Amino acid sequence: MDPPASASPKALSAILDADVVVLGPGDLYTSIIPNLLVTGVPQVLAATQATRIYVCNLMTKLGETDDFKVSDFVGEIIRYMGGPSLDWVMVNTQEVSLEYVRLTWLRKLSRWSPIWNWYEGRSLECWPHA
């Protein structure tokens, strides 16, 4: 990030003292990763004793995460965190309703690419990332 941004000591302390830290859901490159570019945030996420949970989106975003699988989202977050600092990943394993897709696509111009379709055959609603 140019110029580099630094997190406030109060924010870093809150992450360190938290019981649970939840990342997402949100646009990967415009909502989640920008927080991981702030100096100090990846380090305290790695150091905290809090349970770190990533909540994966239901759909991909046109031009941003086309054809992403759950593993692609998780891989990008781990890359920007500087290592494997997630304890759990929450994903939807149920079919997304066509009405939800239609409304979301019209509102956000998301691509008709529900992530559940690419969930790589797993049947758990949450799985530990280890």
SULNOR-V195078 format. One line per field, one symbol per residue. ss: DSSP state (H for helix, E for strand, - for the rest). phi: phi as a letter, one per 30 degrees, with the letter a starting at -180 (. if undefined). A space follows every 10 residues. Layout:
ss: ???
phi: ???
This chain:
ss: -----E--HH HHHHHHH--E EEEE---HHH HHHHHH--E- HHHHHHH--- EEEEE---E- ---------H HHHHHHHHHH H------EEE -------HHH HHHHHHHH-- ---EHHHH-- -----EEE--
phi: .bddccdded ddddddcddb cccidldedc bcdeddddej dedddddddd dcbccdddbd ceicbeidce dddddddded dildcccbbc bdccdddddd dddddddchd ddbddedcdi idcddbbdcb
